[in-house]
Amino acid sequence: MTSPQPHVPKPADGLAIVALLFAALCVFVAIATTSLVRASIAGLGATSSIHEIIFAAVIAATAALFWPAIRGLMFARKAAAALKANDIVTVRIDTAAARDTLALTFGWGVFALLVLGFAAFIFMNNSAVGRTFFLLPLIADKWPQVFAKFVLVNIFVFVVAEIIVLVWGLFMALARMMPGPAGRPIRALATLYCDVFRGLPAIVTLYLIGFGIPTSGLPEIVIPAVYGLFHDTSTMSVQELRDLSRIPVVWWCILALTLTYGAYVAEVYRAGIESIHWSQVSAARSLGLSYLQTMRYVVVPQAVRRVVAPLLNDFIGLQKDTALVQILGLVDAFNASRGIAANAFNLSAVTIVAILFVLITIPQARLVDHLVERDNQRMKAGG
């Protein structure tokens, strides 16, 4: 019986040639982009020697892509020489090193092309695009006004709604999983709620609740009746009762977003609860714990650990949807930026809102990554 032939990796010479051509393409794009930016700056009358230093640094940094491409070619040549000498081990080592080194050219080259493409987009048409979205004097002048609305309205709505959604979503998840025949109507109602509010767009829910409930006159009936249980309303005038029944628009926005995202979060909780092995529930019930005690002390604490990342995705969506509250006439950051943009005929104020939303989202994502990694390390250590 003949012994099997050792596996010889595919030569990396062709990949090295492609990497060299790709590096040349990146350098060409860098030269073209710096020429475009130079012409745009000259049209604005803002030429400076510092700009030329920056342009040269950009081209030099892009030309550095040739270094891993040349090294990869050298490794590929060494692998070819080792193949002629029938040194299979060296062939495998040098070919793997060539591919890893050439991957640096492609990875950083794609990054460079994206950055250069964005710069070309900003300075296109004599910097008209940049002035439309990134007019620095307008941004410097209007960002305190937009930031104040962002904190007082968007962040306030987001934080309050998020706290309520965490509790409301867990309550609905437990209702959807209520055991036994007696829990069937509760399960049906919870399922109907989740289906309806997951199907309704958030903007529709905001419109129906923000305009519908105040228009129906329901607050004028309910609020005085509830208030009358604790205070004497017989001496209050009709106008005073109306003022008492008037709920600020921001709370209708919070209610609408809570109902919408409560349905999504309930499903996230339910998925986490169902991921807990049935033996956990059986062990808890065998120790005499009731269903609710089992959920509270055994299942839910484990389930919450598993759904931290999905919960963050829903809360990021909730945070972004706070920009929809402007349909109810609430002046938030987006509404304020629209007014500024209409008066200045420029969208830089809207760019401020975009930057604020991104800046508040990134730390949340990194925090959850840290929490998930810490939990994984604890699980690996047996904690």
C-alpha positions, 0 to 999 in steps of 0.5 A: 500500500502506498503512503498518502502524499502530504498536502501542499498548500496552494502557492501565494505568488499570485495573491502577492501580485494582486496585493502589490496591484491593490497597494498601487491602486490605493496610492493612486486613490490617495494622490487623486483624493489629495488633489481634489482636497487641495483644489477645494481648499484653494477654491476657499482661499485657505491654502497653507503649508500645513495642508501640504504636510498632511497631504504628503503624510496621507500619501506616505501612509498609504504607500506603506501598504507596499511593505506587507505586500513585498514581505508577502511576496518574499515569503511566497518566493521562499515557499516556492524555493522550499517546494523545489527542495521538497521541504513540505514543512517549510512550504507550509510555514512560509505560505501561511506567513505570506497569506497572513502578511498579504492580508494586512495589505488588503485589510488596511487597504480597504480601510484606507479606501473608505477613509479616502472615499469619505474625504472625497465625498466631503470635499466634492463639488468645491466642498459644497457637500462638506459645507452642507453637512459640516459647516463648522461655524454653524455647528459651533454656534448652535450645538449648545441649543441642540444639546440642551434639547437632547438632554432635557427631552430625548435623554429624559424620555429614553431613561424614564421609558427604559426603566419602565420597559425593563419592569413592564417587559418582564411582567409581560414575559412572565404573564406569557408563560403563566402555567396551567389552565388558570393561566390560559386567559392571562397568556392569551392577553399577554400574547395579544399585547405582544403581537399587536404592539410589535406589529404597530410602528412606533410612530403610529402608536405615538400618534394614536396615544398622543393625540387619541387619548387626550382628544377622547376626553378620557383624562378629564374623566379618570384623573379628577375621579382618582384625585378626588379619592384623596382631595376634595374637588367640590370647590374646584372650578371647571377650569381648574379641573381641566388644568388638573387633567392636562397631562404633559405631552412628554408623558404620552410619548413615554407611554407610547414608547413603553407600550411599543418596546415593552412588547419587544423586551417581553419576547427577549425576556421570554427567550432568556427564560426558556433557555434555562434548562428545565432541571433548574425549575424542577429542582426549585419546585421539588424544594417547595418553591412556588412558580413565582418564587422559582422565577424570582430566585432561580430562573430570572437571574440566570435569564437576565445574564443571557439577554443583556446584549439583545436588551441593549439592541432594543434600548438602542432602538428605543433611544433612536425612536425618541426622535419620533416624539416631534410628531406630537409637537414636542420640541426635541433635539431633532425638531430644534435642529430642523428649525435651525436647518430651515432658517440657515438653509443648511443641514449641519444642525441635523448633523449635530443630532446624528453625532449626539445619538452616535456618541451616546450609543457607542459607550452602551455597546462597549459596556455591554461587551465588557459585561458579556466578556466578564460573564464569560470569564466567570463561567469559564472559571466555574463561577 
